[in-house]
Amino acid sequence: MILTGRSADGSDAYPAMGVYLSPDGEEWSNMPYTKEDRMAEEVYDYLASNLRSMRMEYNLIKEKKSKLSRRLRDYIVSVIEEL
């Protein structure tokens, strides 16, 4: 987050509107990153490291063979079943 203000000691500092840093510190956005954005990034990293698609992981979840946490399994199921 970028702070702005006028005093030298920073006592009147406040967040600059429209500037948010991603959880990994690599990207900027004009909207705050949500919990779902973070989960999507975790899922993407996991799938990329295991060379799987989201559909493949969904099938593993249904077969009860997925190694993902419950939180991320629930996220994948909700995304796939929304389609």
Secondary structure, DSSP 8 states (H G I E B T S, - for coil): --EE-S-TT-TT-EE-TT-EE-TTSS-EESS---HHHHHHHHHHHHHHHTT--HHHHHHHHHTT---S-HHHHHHHHHHHHH-
